[in-house]
Amino acid sequence: MFFLQTGSYLFTGIDAAERPLFFFINKGLANNFFDKVMPFVRESNLWVPLYLFMLVFILVNFGKKGWPWILFAICTAAACDLASSRLI
């Protein structure tokens, strides 16, 4: 019971500390340029040509030595996706 009360007090303190920071970032640092650009940058299909270019660039310049780097990049992206969706 004590832990539950302490935990709720802790989250209330964190919430009170984060609220001004949240409003500062979302209202104080907002600008019209990023409001128009960011919806396009978030689109996953926009980045496919860059990923294909990087894949071809690595394979052309490094040949078989580039495959471990490509595998490492894929595993890193998968681990970050899992961490961000399940742990956080």
Secondary structure, 3 states (H helix, E strand, C coil): CHHHHHHHHHHHHHHHHHHHHHHHHHHHCCCHHHHHHHHHHCCHHHHHHHHHHHHHHHHHHHHHHHHHHHHHHHHHHHHHHHHHHHHC
